[in-house]
């Protein structure tokens, strides 16, 4: 069994409950950790025997382009799409962080972490 992580994916998106967030947008970071069997890929050096990181990135990028009010909603959509497209994934964890959230004070980031 292997843990594969894709860390520090950066996106500019328009997620948020406030109209200003939806209009102006801000930066987000996404981290993903998946658990999958990689023994065949280890033995054969064949990309088709594991999870293609580029395909995962493109899937996440597509979900980040869809506007949502809640990070929880975005994270759930990402997990659902990952399981839909990569049935070999046994477990997954996605973390989405919004930088400089408008919470009334200086806050570097707020994050949501979901596991499935």
N, C-alpha and C positions, 0 to 999 in steps of 0.2 A: 504494500500500500504506500502511496506517496501523497504528500501535501505539496501542492503547486500554488505559489502565490504570485499575483500580479499586483504590484504596489505602486502607489503614487501616481495613478492615472489622473491627469488634470483636465478639467473641462470648464468651459464657460457656459453657464446655463441660466435659466430664468425660473428656478423653483422658489416658492415662498408664498406665504399667505398674504403678504402686503402687496398692494398694487405697484409700489415702487420697485420691489424685488422682481416682480413679473415683467416690468417694463425695462429696467436698467440691467438686471442680471448680475451675477457675481461668479467667483471662482469656486470650484468644488474639487475635492480630491476623493478618489474611490480606490479602495483596496479590496482585493478578492483573494480568498483562500479556498481551494477546492481539495477534496480528497478523492482519489481515484486509483485504480489499479494500473500500474505502468510496467509490469513485468515484461510484456511482449515488446513494448517500445524499448525497454532497456536492452533486451536481447537482439532486436532486429534493427535498431536505429531508424525506425519507420514512423514518420509523423502521423500516419493514419491510425496508429496503435495507441495514441495518447490524445490529450486535449490540445488543440491548436490555439496557442496564446493569441495570435492575431485575430482569429475568428471570435474568440471571447471578447477581446478588446472592441471589435467592431459592434458586437451585440450590445455591450455596455454603452458605447458611444451613441448608438441608436436610441437606447432608453433614456440617456441623459438629454437628448434633444427634445423629448416629449415633456412639455411643461406640466408640473405638478405643484400643488400647494405644500405637500408634506414629503420630507425626506423618507419617512417610513414607507410611503406609497412607492416612491422611486426604487427603494431597496427591494421591496417585495416584487415589483415588476422584473427587476434584474434577476432575482433568484428564480422566479418562475420561467423566464426565458432561457436561462442557463440550463435548467433541468429539462426543458422542452427540447433544446437543441443538442444537448450532450448527455444522453441517458447513462453513459458510463460514470458520471459523477455520482459519488455516494453521499458526500456531505459538502456543503458550501457555506461560506460566511462572507458577507459583503458589508463593508463599512463605507459610509458616505459622510464627508465632512464639508460643511459650508463655511467658507472663510469670511471673517468680518461680518457676522450676522447682526442684523439691526435689533438688538435686545435692550437698548437704552444705556449701554455702557461699553467699555472696551472689553471685547471678547475676541480672542484669536479665531476660534472655530467652535461650531457645534457639530456633533457627530451622531449618527445612528448606526448601530451594528445589529444585523439580523443574521440568524443561522437557520439552515434547513437541513 
